[in-house]
Amino acid sequence: MRIKVRSDETNFNLWIPTRVFFNPLTAAICTKFVPSAAKQFIPQGTDFTDLRKLFKELRHCRKYLNGEPIVSAVSSDGGSVEIYL
């Protein structure tokens, strides 16, 4: 995963292995804590195996995106943030 932040004052790139975020341990943590914090975003029947399947597909999405960011945001003063898988 690459996070690029660009602005007039600073430019930096942060490289983090994708497996750090999308692994079975993270899926277990999400099933324990996330449903209580974000019930409106997660369906009621979501369990550990569903999140593991989701994380596996997210790891494989890099080849489908062909270098396109999954998130791209630009502020009014010209700064931008892009997140790539």
Summary of the structure (lengths in Angstrom):
residues: 85
radius of gyration: 15.6
end to end distance: 4.4
largest distance: 45.5
contacts: 189
relative contact order: 0.24
helix: 41%
strand: 22%
